[in-house]
């Protein structure tokens, strides 16, 4: 019976340890319970943001690979193109590729296409905003040239859905038209107005309308230009970009569920060619603008509550996270999350082991102390008995 009890004890301990590890995993999973913009946590947002560069690189690489796919058979071109567009745009980051092995020249093309876009992406988020900020500091009224507008449109089409007619319209503009309209838009931007407390006054409708004479520039592209122009300025004056990904996430509440682990899903709000099924009106942009500011304020309040000081969340950060969510399948988010969960579970297991070891030491220490006390008591008792015997012997003698 004693033997049976001895073998049961380790099994019980293993069961308790397994339950503890499962509890850690469940706690971690509960923290990642949703990507809903109303409930997404700051740590989840940050982890998604950290996946942006990987996502951009993978999406661009896959777009380059798509161009190298075999041409469809005669008579099936329209169907093949429709399927190709749907395969890329509708599933989140998914792309169905028939050809996955490429010769050295094709690999070189894929690499160059990817690297060129990463350079363009850096220009949109870092270089051009810095250039505009310096122009504004110097008091220059003209902050955007026609050539720069062409580059903006190049990024917009490569980052999202390609619309060839837009580039033709942009190139048809006169440089002086672009310069004057962009300057008027910048001058019309509201300043020193709280977008949360006074949204009607802070909403940049006059600046959006100022781009009316520029061909190919509607509310979405106008918001992109203003986003670039305000990215390095006063955070309260930053203008969100009306991107498809942000509108899907914040306004249409279309986003992947964490429990699906990046499994492919089809967005009901996209057309077969990948375009978003919206009209790109000023009213739609107002919804996005308000939703982006609400998320912006909530996340930064959470950040202010933290003891560690980190850079504040910007609208560009929200834009990047929306892009990651739209392409979650290639973002590496769930792979990194699994690694973090494993590390956390291992750390928890180490803690449990250390605690158990300390408890074992205490038990041994207590047992040793008890044994010493018992031995001392026994020695005292024997000494007392011996003294009594010696006393009797002396009497008899």
Steps between C-alpha positions, in 0.01 A plus 500: 500500500784737584651435157174587324471824695857589407433462125178699517662808653721590199205453266297743708789747492527470121128553469520816713796632296313428174196685633718796598657518152156476340382784723789713376412419139132577560589832665721591205225406256245711688726803464487450122124441497419759233630746243178701530591872493288567808676233709845439355764533772812713480736196516312331213508821297875534554565140399297545182691820426830315540389265219456781246837478323473123464147536365595764243796295382297180465207667324728677254695180435179313426380772265826467308459122491146543369635685196719199418215250497428312174266679263148351486390292206344680206140595567531479879692822562215691664414211729863446598557868572186517710608194698852634544367831630259327733766263627723786601254762620225308675674250726699678768848511355444180304602447141449190289815441297533224242869569451712512815849422366688767303822519304782740606381784275147472638628490858701813424184671370304402812779627727533832314123558498482433872799719590380784277163506671655489848697810400180663374321406822775664704465811283127518577530454878836660580677701229216698341336593834841627613544703181156660541566573869821686412322699230231601747760601760664726242164657422487371143145509365560248220548158656405247229613489137345308212789250498452438872127452444580239234719318753218517757262342251761237408520398867122502539441265207783262589406494868134435426303413188645602164281751312685595177259778398586701811866531411411629154278767653770603749760540226262720299507772770704819472772546761367845594154353564643239735713759681221753550235248608735322740600834654136602540421164661782535749399856588141389561593234756341568841751582774470495879166317481438182700367234257324318784336800670431697181481253208301731271765771523792256480380295202718606201222533240625839366843346444351198321287729283806709408623213281188519282680644193766225506403213269513154656495631858182420691442486878712185543808629316456847652501345848818310409674824397387669822608198703851534357496877561398471867681181608798685651309794647269559795339161587159665553507626140592168338267398216408130462528343154181358350647160415292197410653305787418763763142537373452122505627472856362810671178571309385167356638299796644248255807338656642151566422319823808398706366151563512426125882546510522673163270256321389630161168684495325697227388857562145562388582869457750451217433466130650204307795718388580594860352851499300603803128529436469864610457838327793688662282795596568773754224349719678164506827671582333683790406161650856374462645824638286483815561127554874543458511784753296298752742206478796739505383664823414173675835337426694808605302521826603141567858595419489796740390261774814291451807575709738455206519789255476399134426686179131580465269326256452695177241476223774358278540222759126430481527492121786247517316275747193503274725389213639214710147389590400500133800280422518305826578172323847617395575730796665242725285628787380161620845343467649774721209467741558124529867560577409755767245261650758221514754728666238618748396142577863394541560793732190405697618139514841614625328706767291199603813284513681758712202525735479122529874479568472763774206315653697173490791670676263629768356151550848348529603779735193442718561124499864551596401738777238256630747212489757707691241597761388138536863386531571770759188404696600134488851585617356709784269216598786248493715734708222534758452122515874441536521756781217323681673162470828642625325653800343162590837327473657753735223440756543124484871536536 
